[in-house]
Structures are given as C-alpha cells and as structure tokens.
Amino acid sequence: MDYREAEQRAPLKRVWKGMIPIELQLAASDAIELLASAVLPEPFQTFYMLIPRVGYLPFISPKIKERWLDPMLALARSDQEIKESDIWFEYKGQALKWHYPIGLLYDMLVTDIHKGDAELPWSLTLHVRKLPTAKVIAQPHGQLMRDMFMAMIKEADFTRNGSTKRVMDLAKSDQMQLLDGLESHTYEKYFAIHSILIPPSTFADTRAPVSSSSTASSAQKNRAAMVPKAIPVRFYMQTAGSLDDGAAKDAPTGATASTTGASSGNTGAAKQADITQFHVSQVPIPLYREGSTSELATLADAFKLCYGITDQTNDAFVTNCVCISHGVCVPWESPISWLAEHFFYADCFLHMVVISV
Amino acid sequence: MDYPYLTRKEFDVCVELFVARYRSALEDSGARVEQRTSSTGRQYLVLQRAVYSKQAVSGPVHEEDIEDDDPTSPVFERIAGGAHIEYHTVYSTTWRVPVLYVRVVTSTGEVVLDGERVCDMVTEDSAIRLAMAAVPFGGALGVGDHPELGVPFMYLHPCHTAKLLSAVVAPDQEETGVSVGPDRYLAAWMSLSGAAVGLSLPSIGYY
C-alpha cells in the first residue's frame, strides 16, 4: 500500500476502530430468577466492555455470556440456563434494536453527543428473559444477524450497481470471511472482501469535481463504469411524536421547523430520545446534483431528496438540526461521495442521525 | 411507466386503482382492506384476514380429525381462531417495486415472526416452500422493521420481484395482447408474491 492509499484509508480505519465503553448491569427481575437474589455476587455486579461502533449486539452477547454470565451462574451454583438468543439490552427503559449497528444506537439515544458531553461509559441493562417481541425482533442469535446483515449488503449493492451480482458472485469462503471479519472486528479480514464489493477509489477525486479535460478517454470510461449509480443512505430523524400503528400524525420537528420557520418540539435542555420516535427514511442518493455532472451532491441535498423538500432555497433544517454519524457532527455541506468512501458502516450504508438543536 | 419499476407516485396510483377494483371482492371474502398514510405522507396498503386452517380450505374441519391435543400446535391454533394475518404492501425506494410485509398475530396477541411457523400456517404449495427455503442468506422470508411502523415484521426479499414481473407478465401489448398498466400492476405483483405467504386474490370480472 503506498502512502496515498494509506492516507486515503486513514478516516476509514478510524471509523472502523471506533469503540464505545459499556457498563452492564443485570436486570433485577432476571437476577432474582437466576440467582434467587437481586444483588449479584462480587465481582459480577457490573460488567465493563469496549464494543465496536460498527458491530452488532448479537455478536457481543456470546462474549458477555462467556465472561460474565456463565462464571456468575457457576459461582452461585445456579442450575438456570441462559441462551445467547435470550439476551437483549435496554437503555433507560427502551429495548435496543439489536439489528442496528451499535454506534447508530448510541448516536440516536444518547443525548448531547453534538455538545461533546455524551454519557460514557454507556450504561445499559442486560436482560435474559422476556424479550419484548412486539418491539424487538425475536431470537437475536448470530445466524439471524448474519442473514439480516447480508440483506443490507445486497441492498447496498443493488443501490450502487443496479444489481446484486457482486454480492451473489462472492465465493462462499469470501462471504464467510466478510462475516468473520465483522464478528471478530478484524479490519483486514473484513476489508479484503469489502474491496471486492466496493473497489477502492472508484471515485477518483472525491474532493473536486472530475475534470472533463483530465486523462485519456479510456481511463475516464473505466472510472465512469466504476462510479456508483447511487449511494445507500438512511436518515434517522428524531420527531416530536411516536409512530403509532397507522395513526402517526406528528411531522418531524426538523422538517416542520424548516417549512414553517417556527421551532417546535425539543428545545433547550435535551429530552431523553425515544427510539420509537425516530422516523427512518431511505432514498438512493446520486453522487451529483440533479441535472449536473460536476456539482457533487451534499448531505443537505440528500436530506432534501429523502424528505421531498423541493424548494432548493429551503435550508432551515441546516440551522435547526445536526446530523450525527459515528459520533461526529457531519457538516451538511459534506459531499456524499466523500462520505460514501470513508464514513459508511459495515453494511455499506451511510446511517445518519438527525436531531434538533 | 418504466415497467416493472415504479416511482412512488406511480405506486400510489397503482394502490388507488387496485383498491377501487378489488375492495368489494376482498371484503366479501372476509378480508379487511385499508389504505394508510404515514406521518410523512407515504402511502401503503394493508390487507388483513383471519388465519384459516389449511384443512378448512378444502372442506369443513371435524373435531375428530385433530389428533393431537397440544394447545400450542399450529393446527389447534388455527382451529381455535382469533389469529389474523396482515399483509402490508409498501413501496421500496431502493428496489423501486412494492415489497410485501407480513405478520401473524395470534388470539393471545403474540406476534409470530418465525418464517417456518407462518409458512406452516399459510403456504399450501410444498414446492413453493422448498423454493423459498432455498434462497440464500436465510430464505425468501426475511425479518426486519416495517419501514413505516418501525416494528418487527417478516418480508419477502424483493430482489427477484422485478425479474419475476418481467418474465411472467409480458408488458408488450402488441405481441401478446396482455399489458400491465397501473390498473393491473398490483394484482400481477400480488399474484406472484402472494402465493408464498397465503395471499390470493379473489377472482373478479374483467370489466
């Protein structure tokens, strides 16, 4: 790898290496059932772990069981059994959606990230019984997580290339390596296969528009062939109300503010975010602005496309909202092409959390 | 229309036309039909019906036919009634086709998201069940959050929808006399996707 490639990969490596320290406590009701006591034996009362932002909770559960729960049960001579697929996590009364990347969950639910004042370690409650199946997909075990992850990879492939050929053509051993790299959080293993799905530097210059006079036409043609049709982006917008079954009425606070000019919903001291209040929206985002072959589409453009804001001068959301990804406030003027190269999650999607400030 | 792909606006039109055409027949057959709109104005279609036992499809069920008296068995559950199945037709911006989201809710309010259990209840054709199980990465029925409701549902992987629609229903009117416009699109799509999950359309007249 030459120094240019290393330099280009630097943000990606930092994103990949992002970790969140968590502090786990066992739900009191589960403690009573497992150990006949709400108080856990020392030193098992709290468990600490560093978990990867780009990872998923079902891949962490086996380690938690091995290092904390099993020894605890053994010490207490409990004959109770815990299966990995029984394990679920709760934060301030909310069951965590285990199929979301860990970093995304943190960015959605922990307040004041954009002020640099976020909760660390992240204090979670571990449950091993009574998973709330109406809110959280049941049986969070490794194989189901792998299947759901591959579904996202297929969708990303389709968005970028118009077909799922790249994913479906992967040799079985390559698929296994991709998943293994993800589960074990090993950069080299994962990226060796990721580079097959998304060849590096498909977009030659992600800072400046591609010059029409540069390079021979065949090199240009090659570059054009590798330029993705669109980038898979998901926005998670915090709204004022909750999404109810067929009865959702409340408009997103950010969009409301942007269209009426009046601010509503969360202002002042940050209210605890509710995972059910996030509106998830996804639209394939082209690299260039509509009607242009040189103006790079920005994150703001993507947001407008996603939420059908057709008035190009309507930029109120830029002032009223921040966009957070990987724990970082992403400037609204960031080119989608740069984000697509450096800021994606393991599933090749850009996951952007939008909150009102 | 860029058949078999739809824009969201075209999808909305297809839903309106489908409902206008099929609502009475569906309601006569015991299904509930609802057009819903999410908070950001995105439309989706909901069909709901009771879960019938497979035996009941071919004739009345006799109590003495039930050999096991395990109250948790699928047969018992179906006969006991109260379970319903929901089919949500939701537009996908990625795949640019409708995607079928499914969930079964039992009489006790339990949400069933187990592909095998659901297929057991509603997928009659064993060849279809085999084909579904053979799809890579966990089979044709995936589990995920409903895009508008944000709660767990099963869904039919949409990656083959466009191919199926192209292959089975010829869009060229001149060659075969069959065309698929917005008025028939959803019916065609449902005929292809529905069999996998026990969704069938009642027959209606052509005019």
Interface residues (C-beta under 8 A of the other chain):
Chain A: K97 H99 T133 A134 K135 V136 I137 A138 Q143 L144 R146 D147 M148 M150 A151 K154 E155 F158 T159 T164 M168 P232 T239 G241 L243 D245 G246 A248 K249 D250 A251 P252 A255 T276 F278 H279 V280 S281 Q282 V283 P284 Y307 G308
Chain B: E34 R36 S38 S39 T40 G41 V46 T93 T94 W95 E110 V111 L113 D114 P136 F137 G138 G142 V143 G144 D145 P147 E148 L149 G150 V151 P152 H157 C159
